[in-house]
Structure formats: C-alpha cells, structure tokens
Amino acid sequence: MTDTGSHSYHMELADKLERDRDLSDDEFAAVLISDDPQFSDYLSAKARSAREKVYGKDVYLRGLIEFTNYCRNNCNYCGIRSGNKNAERYRLSMEDIISCCDMGYGLGFRTFVLQGGEDPYYTDERIVSIVGKIKERYPDTAVTLSIGERERESYQKFYDAGADRYLLRHETADKDHYETLHPANMSFDHRMRCLQDLHEIGFQVGCGMMVGSPGQKTEHLIKDLRFLQEFRPEMVGIGPFIPHRDTIYADRQPGTAGMTLRLLSVIRLLLPEVLLPATTALGTIDVRGREKGIMAGANVVMPNLSPVNVRGKYLLYDNKICTGDEAAECIRCMSMRVAGTGYRVAESRGDHIRYDRGGKDHPRR
C-alpha cells in the first residue's frame, strides 16, 4: 500500500469508527500503530466532535483526595506497593478528609474522589462513616471511591451509605498479561468480578488500563477496547505507564503520550457518552499532556485536594507533577489550562449521560 493509500485508508477507518462505533481487530491494530500525524489530528477532531455532541464544551473537575498510601498489595509497577520499604506511609483522619472537602467545596468542587491503596485500616465501617459524613455535609456532591478490590457486600454498604461512583482500573484485559504485572495472590478473575458487582449494585463505574505497561502488545490493547465495548463503563481512566525507582520495573521504558492520546480518541469514538479524564500521569509524561488529552476527546480533570504535606508521599510512579501546589493553585492552574484549549470548566457534578443498559433501574444514575 502506498503512503497516499495508507493515509486514505486510515482516514476511512476514523470515519468508520465514528459511524459504527466499532472496527475489526485488524482495523483497530492499523489505527493504533499508524504513525501518520495527519491521521492523529483527524482522529482527535472526530473525538472532539463526538464529545461535544454529548457534553458540549464542558470539562468536569474532580477533587482528588489521596487519603492513604498504605496498601496490602505488592503490584510490580506501583510505588506504594507493600514491599516498598522506602515509602513514607500516611493516613488521613476523618477530620483531615472533611477539611479537604470543606476547602474543595468552597473552591467550587462538586465531586470528591477518595483514592487510596488497599488499606485494611479503612474497614467497611470507617469508609461508610466517611462517605456518610461527606454526603450529610454536602448532599449536592458526588462521592467517588477508588480503594481497590472488596467483596460485593462491602460495595453494597458503600453504595447504601451514599457513594455514587467507583473507580477500579482493570489495568489489562488479558489474563496472562495481568498475571505478569501482579503478585500470585491477586486474581484477574476477581478483579473482573469486582467490576461486575459494582455495576450490578448501581454504581457509576470507572475502569481503565495502563498504556505501555511492561509486556503490553497491540493485541492486549485491542482486548482492552473489546472489554470496554462489552462492559460499557461510565468512566475510563487511562494513563501511560511510568516506572517507579523502587519497583522491579524501575529501568523499563515508560508508555508514550502519543499512544495514550490515540487511545483517548478511540475510546471517545467507541463510547461517546463516557467520562474520560486527562490524567496526571499524562501531564507527567508531557508538560502539555492534559491539554492535549482534552483536545483528543477527554472531558474530566482531577486537581489534587490532598494536604500538601502528604502529596509527595502518594507516588505511584516517579516525577509526579503538582505535589507541592495548594488546592486553590491547582484549580486555578487547571482552569487556565482548560480555557487555553477552548473548553470551559463546568461548575457541576458532571454526571455520566445516561444510556440504557437493559437491566436494573438505578435511581441515583
């Protein structure tokens, strides 16, 4: 195939993806490996158009509160893995967390994301208490949990307490690849079971994968896309793999901004209604990564509301940005970055646009 023919073929694939919300595996592979910069621009424009038809020019803020960096797991890629003896551990108290919410609410945040390692200290009862306190104090906000794998009964308690959303990245939809990234006591099947439980209970669910993780191949990314098509999450969080010095992957090459942006556009065209963050990891790998993410179809950004004295301790990967900024500075910076793309920060919870799952009716959706 000539260069001209290849260029035309890729443009046709972008049109087909926009029209049909699907491609064959070979066509997905062609989209992912294309190095044509004009194709990247064309695909991004298609993704922006799809996003604007659903959400207009709005970009939604999520106030991130990283409340514990203790974790029982020993994942091969993660800087807060249980085996990292160099990590300086911390936990935020209920008062600390509520203080972050008070500050964030005053700054205009209407969604709080409680993120942490799988820390046994935070029992179901403690999480229920925290969620209940936030919802009692700020009933017009959404509470998102990102605290890893629990049993269905625990998830039900969190939902009944008022939690609206749950983020649990699947990391990779290929079982063999999953097992190379995680210790033997972690189960791919259990991770997938957790995601199904969350959906069945009624949460708005976020999943997602690392881009460029060790051992990842194009076929793995295609499996990820197929999983997203089938699972239909309300949010997809993807970001480039970035090595951490205290893991076995310390010397591995990071994922690229280019592939992350390509996947953001593809996911937007596959799932036009999805909430799609431009992540901190993308901003770490590329100084303008978050702006580029918005231009590639993303519509969520997550400024950090955590106390400044702990931000430098929640390091899943090296060289994380924004670890020294005050919350007010974070939101001011993020709002300016969003405005610079021609989009605007929306002062709302930014709920997922509903679509029919053909199942149980969940009134909080």
C-alpha positions as CSV (number, residue, x, y, z in Angstrom):
1,M,0.0,0.0,0.0
2,T,1.4,3.4,-1.0
3,D,1.8,6.3,1.5
4,T,-1.1,8.1,-0.1
5,G,-3.2,4.9,0.0
6,S,-2.2,4.2,3.6
7,H,-3.2,7.8,4.6
8,S,-6.6,7.4,2.8
9,Y,-7.2,4.0,4.5
10,H,-6.6,5.4,8.0
11,M,-8.9,8.3,7.3
12,E,-11.6,5.9,6.2
13,L,-11.1,3.9,9.4
14,A,-11.6,7.0,11.5
15,D,-14.8,7.7,9.6
16,K,-16.0,4.1,10.1
17,L,-15.2,4.2,13.8
18,E,-17.2,7.4,14.2
19,R,-20.1,5.9,12.3
20,D,-20.2,2.4,13.5
21,R,-18.5,2.7,16.9
22,D,-16.6,-0.5,16.0
23,L,-13.8,-1.8,13.9
24,S,-12.4,-5.3,13.2
25,D,-9.3,-6.4,15.2
26,D,-7.1,-5.8,12.2
27,E,-8.6,-2.3,11.7
28,F,-8.0,-1.5,15.4
29,A,-4.4,-2.6,15.0
30,A,-4.0,-0.3,12.0
31,V,-5.4,2.6,13.9
32,L,-3.2,2.0,16.9
33,I,0.1,1.6,15.1
34,S,-0.3,4.4,12.5
35,D,2.5,7.0,12.7
36,D,0.7,9.4,10.3
37,P,0.5,12.8,12.2
38,Q,-2.4,13.9,9.9
39,F,-4.3,10.9,10.9
40,S,-3.8,11.7,14.6
41,D,-5.2,15.2,14.1
42,Y,-8.1,13.8,12.1
43,L,-8.9,11.2,14.7
44,S,-8.7,13.8,17.5
45,A,-11.1,16.1,15.6
46,K,-13.6,13.3,15.3
47,A,-13.3,12.6,19.0
48,R,-13.8,16.2,19.9
49,S,-16.9,16.3,17.8
50,A,-18.3,13.2,19.4
51,R,-17.6,14.6,22.9
52,E,-19.2,18.0,22.1
53,K,-22.4,16.3,20.8
54,V,-22.9,14.8,24.2
55,Y,-21.2,17.2,26.7
56,G,-20.7,20.5,24.7
57,K,-17.7,22.4,25.7
58,D,-17.8,21.4,29.4
59,V,-14.9,19.8,31.2
60,Y,-15.6,18.5,34.7
61,L,-13.5,18.8,37.8
62,R,-13.0,16.0,40.3
63,G,-11.4,16.9,43.6
64,L,-8.9,14.2,44.4
65,I,-8.2,13.3,48.0
66,E,-5.4,10.7,48.4
67,F,-6.2,9.6,51.9
68,T,-3.9,6.7,52.5
69,N,-0.7,5.3,50.8
70,Y,-0.7,2.0,52.8
71,C,-1.5,-1.0,50.6
72,R,-1.8,-4.7,51.2
73,N,-0.9,-5.5,47.6
74,N,2.6,-5.8,46.1
75,C,1.9,-4.9,42.4
76,N,5.0,-5.0,40.4
77,Y,4.6,-1.5,38.9
78,C,3.4,0.6,41.9
79,G,5.4,2.9,44.1
80,I,3.1,2.3,47.1
81,R,3.3,-1.5,46.9
82,S,3.5,-3.2,50.2
83,G,7.1,-4.3,49.5
84,N,8.4,-0.8,49.1
85,K,10.2,-0.2,52.4
86,N,11.3,3.3,51.2
87,A,7.7,4.6,51.0
88,E,6.8,7.1,53.8
89,R,3.4,6.0,54.8
90,Y,0.5,8.1,56.0
91,R,-3.2,8.0,56.6
92,L,-5.6,11.0,56.8
93,S,-8.1,11.1,59.6
94,M,-11.8,11.8,59.2
95,E,-11.2,15.4,60.2
96,D,-8.4,15.7,57.6
97,I,-10.7,14.3,54.8
98,I,-13.6,16.6,55.7
99,S,-11.3,19.5,55.9
100,C,-10.2,18.7,52.3
101,C,-13.9,18.6,51.3
102,D,-14.7,21.9,53.0
103,M,-11.9,23.6,51.1
104,G,-12.8,21.9,47.9
105,Y,-16.5,22.8,48.2
106,G,-15.6,26.4,48.7
107,L,-13.5,26.3,45.6
108,G,-16.4,25.0,43.5
109,F,-15.8,21.2,43.5
110,R,-19.0,19.1,43.4
111,T,-17.3,15.7,43.2
112,F,-14.8,14.3,45.6
113,V,-12.7,11.3,44.7
114,L,-11.4,9.4,47.8
115,Q,-8.4,7.4,46.5
116,G,-6.0,5.2,48.4
117,G,-4.2,1.9,48.5
118,E,-6.0,-1.2,49.7
119,D,-5.5,-0.3,53.3
120,P,-7.1,-2.7,55.9
121,Y,-7.2,0.1,58.4
122,Y,-10.1,1.6,56.5
123,T,-12.7,-1.1,57.3
124,D,-16.1,-1.1,55.7
125,E,-17.4,0.8,58.8
126,R,-14.8,3.5,58.5
127,I,-15.5,4.0,54.8
128,V,-19.2,4.1,55.4
129,S,-18.7,6.7,58.1
130,I,-16.6,8.9,55.9
131,V,-19.0,8.7,52.9
132,G,-22.0,9.4,55.2
133,K,-20.3,12.4,56.7
134,I,-19.5,13.9,53.3
135,K,-23.0,13.3,52.0
136,E,-24.5,14.7,55.1
137,R,-22.4,17.9,54.9
138,Y,-22.6,18.3,51.2
139,P,-25.7,16.5,49.8
140,D,-25.3,18.1,46.4
141,T,-21.9,16.5,45.7
142,A,-20.9,13.2,44.2
143,V,-18.6,10.9,46.2
144,T,-16.3,8.6,44.2
145,L,-14.3,5.8,45.8
146,S,-11.1,4.4,44.4
147,I,-10.0,1.9,47.0
148,G,-9.5,-1.3,45.1
149,E,-10.9,-4.7,45.4
150,R,-13.5,-5.6,48.1
151,E,-16.3,-8.1,48.3
152,R,-19.7,-7.4,47.0
153,E,-21.2,-7.0,50.5
154,S,-18.7,-4.1,51.1
155,Y,-19.5,-2.4,47.9
156,Q,-23.2,-2.6,48.7
157,K,-22.6,-0.9,52.1
158,F,-20.7,1.9,50.4
159,Y,-23.5,2.4,47.9
160,D,-26.1,2.4,50.6
161,A,-24.1,5.0,52.5
162,G,-24.3,7.3,49.5
163,A,-21.2,6.7,47.4
164,D,-22.1,7.4,43.8
165,R,-19.2,6.2,41.8
166,Y,-16.4,3.7,42.0
167,L,-13.1,3.7,40.1
168,L,-11.3,0.3,39.7
169,R,-8.9,0.1,36.8
170,H,-8.8,-3.3,35.2
171,E,-5.1,-2.5,34.1
172,T,-5.2,-5.1,31.3
173,A,-8.0,-7.3,29.9
174,D,-5.5,-10.1,29.1
175,K,-5.3,-12.6,32.0
176,D,-1.7,-13.7,31.2
177,H,-0.6,-10.1,31.0
178,Y,-2.4,-9.2,34.2
179,E,-0.5,-12.0,36.0
180,T,2.9,-10.7,34.9
181,L,2.0,-7.3,36.4
182,H,0.6,-8.6,39.7
183,P,1.7,-11.0,42.5
184,A,0.3,-14.5,42.5
185,N,-2.2,-13.8,45.3
186,M,-4.0,-11.3,43.0
187,S,-6.6,-12.7,40.7
188,F,-7.6,-11.4,37.3
189,D,-11.0,-13.1,37.6
190,H,-11.6,-11.5,41.0
191,R,-10.8,-8.0,39.5
192,M,-13.4,-8.6,36.8
193,R,-15.9,-9.9,39.3
194,C,-15.5,-6.8,41.3
195,L,-16.3,-4.6,38.3
196,Q,-19.4,-6.6,37.5
197,D,-20.5,-6.4,41.1
198,L,-20.1,-2.6,41.1
199,H,-22.2,-2.3,38.0
200,E,-24.9,-4.6,39.3
201,I,-25.2,-2.7,42.6
202,G,-25.7,0.5,40.7
203,F,-22.5,2.5,40.9
204,Q,-21.3,4.6,38.1
205,V,-18.2,2.6,37.4
206,G,-14.8,3.6,36.0
207,C,-12.2,1.2,34.7
208,G,-9.2,1.6,32.5
209,M,-5.7,0.4,31.6
210,M,-2.1,1.4,31.7
211,V,-0.7,2.4,28.3
212,G,2.8,0.9,27.6
213,S,3.0,-1.3,30.6
214,P,5.7,-3.9,30.6
215,G,4.9,-6.7,28.2
216,Q,2.0,-4.9,26.6
217,K,1.4,-5.6,22.9
218,T,-1.1,-4.2,20.4
219,E,-3.2,-7.3,20.8
220,H,-3.5,-6.5,24.5
221,L,-4.8,-3.0,23.8
222,I,-7.3,-4.5,21.3
223,K,-8.5,-6.8,24.1
224,D,-8.9,-3.7,26.3
225,L,-11.0,-2.0,23.7
226,R,-13.2,-5.1,23.3
227,F,-13.6,-5.2,27.1
228,L,-14.7,-1.6,27.2
229,Q,-17.2,-2.2,24.4
230,E,-18.8,-5.1,26.3
231,F,-18.6,-3.6,29.9
232,R,-19.7,-0.1,28.9
233,P,-18.3,1.8,31.9
234,E,-19.4,5.3,32.8
235,M,-15.8,6.4,33.0
236,V,-12.5,5.2,31.5
237,G,-9.2,6.3,33.2
238,I,-6.1,5.6,31.1
239,G,-2.6,6.9,31.5
240,P,0.9,6.0,30.4
241,F,2.9,3.5,32.5
242,I,5.6,5.5,34.3
243,P,8.3,3.4,36.2
244,H,9.0,3.9,39.9
245,R,12.5,3.6,41.2
246,D,11.5,1.2,43.9
247,T,9.9,-1.5,41.8
248,I,11.2,-4.3,39.6
249,Y,10.2,-2.2,36.5
250,A,12.5,0.7,37.5
251,D,14.5,0.5,34.3
252,R,11.6,-0.1,31.9
253,Q,10.7,2.4,29.3
254,P,7.5,4.5,30.1
255,G,4.4,4.5,27.9
256,T,4.1,7.3,25.5
257,A,1.9,10.4,25.4
258,G,1.2,9.7,21.7
259,M,-0.3,6.2,22.3
260,T,-2.3,7.5,25.3
261,L,-3.8,10.3,23.2
262,R,-4.5,7.9,20.3
263,L,-6.4,5.6,22.7
264,L,-8.3,8.6,24.3
265,S,-9.7,9.4,20.9
266,V,-10.5,5.8,20.0
267,I,-12.3,5.3,23.3
268,R,-14.3,8.5,22.8
269,L,-15.5,7.3,19.5
270,L,-16.3,3.9,20.8
271,L,-18.2,5.3,23.8
272,P,-19.3,8.9,23.1
273,E,-21.1,9.2,26.5
274,V,-18.2,8.1,28.6
275,L,-16.4,10.4,31.1
276,L,-12.8,10.4,30.1
277,P,-10.1,12.0,32.2
278,A,-6.9,13.7,31.1
279,T,-4.8,12.2,33.8
280,T,-2.0,13.4,36.0
281,A,0.2,10.7,34.5
282,L,-0.4,12.1,31.0
283,G,0.6,15.5,32.4
284,T,3.7,14.0,33.9
285,I,4.9,12.3,30.7
286,D,4.2,15.5,28.6
287,V,4.2,19.0,30.0
288,R,1.1,19.8,28.0
289,G,-0.3,16.3,28.3
290,R,-3.6,17.3,30.0
291,E,-4.4,20.0,27.4
292,K,-3.6,17.5,24.6
293,G,-5.8,15.0,26.3
294,I,-8.7,17.4,26.3
295,M,-8.1,18.1,22.6
296,A,-8.1,14.3,22.0
297,G,-11.5,13.8,23.5
298,A,-11.1,13.9,27.3
299,N,-13.6,15.8,29.4
300,V,-12.5,15.3,33.0
301,V,-9.6,16.7,35.0
302,M,-8.7,15.9,38.6
303,P,-7.0,18.6,40.6
304,N,-5.5,17.4,43.9
305,L,-7.2,18.5,47.2
306,S,-4.9,16.4,49.4
307,P,-2.9,18.3,52.1
308,V,0.4,19.5,50.6
309,N,2.4,17.7,53.4
310,V,1.3,14.2,52.1
311,R,1.2,14.8,48.3
312,G,4.8,13.9,47.8
313,K,4.2,10.6,49.6
314,Y,1.5,9.3,47.3
315,L,3.8,8.4,44.5
316,L,2.6,5.5,42.3
317,Y,5.3,6.5,39.8
318,D,8.3,8.8,39.7
319,N,8.3,12.6,38.9
320,K,4.6,13.0,39.6
321,I,3.5,16.7,39.0
322,C,1.6,19.0,41.3
323,T,2.9,17.5,44.5
324,G,3.7,20.9,46.0
325,D,0.7,23.0,44.9
326,E,-2.0,24.3,47.3
327,A,-5.5,23.3,46.2
328,A,-6.5,26.8,45.2
329,E,-3.5,27.0,43.0
330,C,-4.3,23.6,41.5
331,I,-7.8,24.6,40.5
332,R,-6.6,28.0,39.2
333,C,-3.9,26.3,37.1
334,M,-6.3,23.7,35.8
335,S,-9.0,26.2,34.9
336,M,-6.5,28.2,32.9
337,R,-5.2,25.1,31.1
338,V,-8.7,24.0,30.2
339,A,-9.6,27.5,29.0
340,G,-6.5,27.5,26.8
341,T,-7.9,24.6,24.8
342,G,-11.1,26.4,24.0
343,Y,-13.2,24.5,26.5
344,R,-14.5,25.5,29.9
345,V,-14.6,24.2,33.4
346,A,-18.2,23.3,34.3
347,E,-19.5,24.0,37.8
348,S,-21.5,20.9,38.3
349,R,-21.1,17.3,39.4
350,G,-20.7,16.3,35.8
351,D,-22.7,13.1,35.9
352,H,-22.4,10.5,33.1
353,I,-25.0,10.9,30.4
354,R,-27.4,8.0,30.9
355,Y,-27.9,5.2,28.4
356,D,-29.9,2.1,28.7
357,R,-28.1,-1.0,30.0
358,G,-31.2,-3.1,29.6
359,G,-31.0,-4.0,33.2
360,K,-31.9,-2.9,36.7
361,D,-33.1,0.7,37.1
362,H,-30.8,2.6,39.4
363,P,-32.4,5.8,40.6
364,R,-29.1,7.6,41.5
365,R,-27.9,7.4,37.9
